[in-house]
Amino acid sequence: MDPLHIAFFGATNSGKSTLVNAIAGQEVSLVSEKPGTTTDPVRKRIELPYGIGPAVLVDTAGYGDEGTLGAERERLTRSVLDSTDVAVLLRSGHPADAVWEEMLGRAGIPVVVTESPAGVETTLQRIVQVLPREEKRFLTGNLVRPGDKVVLVMPQDSEAPKGRLILPQVQVIRELLDRGCIPCCCTPDTLEKALECRPALVITDSQVFRQVNAAIPADMPLTSFSILLAAQKGDIRTFVEGAGAIDRLQPGDRVLIAEACTHVPDTEDIGRVKIPALLRKRADVRVEIAAGNDFPEDLSPYALIIHCGACVATAHLVRSRIRKALLAGVPITNYGIALAKLQGMLERVVLP
């Protein structure tokens, strides 16, 4: 389950940091009477009561700062909107309070409005009242039933984190166990042995689609971790439609690779190395990278956007970016769907 991202907005010195620190029970943000003390958004992971569960508290820079960096601080605060599930707005009588309340409403974000820093219990209870109610969406959707054996193909190359599995792999394994399935984990090298369990479904890392497809029966259902994430957090039909733009790419076209996280890339990086190399086999395109919150405001120059699997991002962020792409008339897809398309596998894979 993704942690709930709760962001705190308000004018400078409206009490945001004080409230965040009180909820966290520790000093997350520096508190000072000097305006503009909080500059970049400050994030704190926490487990909250009242059924809220895992959450990320986000303390933002206050708006209305007249200093030389005021405009830049406000830009960073606006960038938080895409990943915000619930907003807490502290009104202090500043003229921009109403503007920000309207902006949050237009973004479709549930808002808790308080005139001054409320108590912790009151704030949390009001957050519970506005929590978005979404029906639980399984990663594996309707692809499995209780008792099914499922083979998970997980390459352990230089890009795999040392000593642990990546988050989508852990999430899928846990879900399969919860759904009464029998997961069988392997690497591409041990896939042949793993297939002896006669699985009902094979889920693979998108990078080895072709290798896995060549090793399994033609009628055995096949999908990828990234495709499962695309269906849970985004709009998989839009992603599949967007992948069609790969066939229409022309030399000189600009393609945006959008990563929801930030990391130090290596020589086997999917988004910065492998996907660009496959794209350039189709056409001599210009590939640009946007990492973390650095998603361009103007998307019109791009012929295609390829978003990462968003394993550490919220569904709200992914859907917000899809909406922006559609409004700009730019096709958007994700890593798993794009890799399936680039490897001639899109018609072969099953979608949840």
VENPE-V582905 format. One line per field, one symbol per residue. phi: phi as a letter, one per 30 degrees, with the letter a starting at -180 (. if undefined). psi: psi as a letter, one per 20 degrees, with the letter a starting at -180 (. if undefined). burial: # if it has 16 or more other ideal C-beta (glycine too) atoms within 10 Angstrom, else .. A space follows every 10 residues. Layout:
# VENPE-V582905
phi->???
psi->???
burial->???
This chain:
# VENPE-V582905
phi->.dddccccbl deidjddddd ddddiaddbd cadddiddcd eccbdaccdi ididbbdbcc dddiddddce dddddddddd edccdbcccc dbjdededdd dddddddice bccbdaeddd dddddddedc edccdecded hcdbbejdcb cccbeccddd ddiacdeedd ddedddddci cbdbcacedc dedddddhdd accbdddced ddddccedcd ebbbdddddd ddcbbddddd dddddedcdb ejdccccccd cbaddbdcdd dcbddedddd ddaddccbcb ciddcedcce dcdacccddi dccddedddd ddddddddic dbbbeddddd ddcicddddc cd
psi->ppqpooqpqr rpkijghggg hgghkrngqp pqipqkgpfq ppqoqqpqak jgbpropopr pqrjpjrhjg hhghghghih hhjphppooo pjjqhighgh ggghghikpp popqhrorrg gggghhghhj ppoqppoqgj cjiqrpiqpp poonpmaiip ppjrqqghgg ggggggghjk rnqoprrhhj gghhiiimqi qpprphhkgg gghhiqqhjp pparghhghh hghcnhghgg ghhhihijqq piqpppooph rproqaijpg higgghghgi hgqmropqpp qcimpqhoih iqiqpoqrik hjrqhggghg hggggghikp qpargggghg ghjkihihqq p.
burial->.######### ########## ####...##. .....#.#.. ##.#.#.#.. .#..###### #####....# ..##..#### ########## ##.#..#..# #.##..#.## ##.#..##.. ..##..#... .......### ..##...### #####...## ....##.##. ###.##..#. ####.#.#.. #..##...## #########. ###.##...# ########## ######.### .##.##..#. ..#.###### ........## ##.###..#. ..#.###..# #.#.#...#. .######### ########## #####..#.# ########## ###.##..#. ##
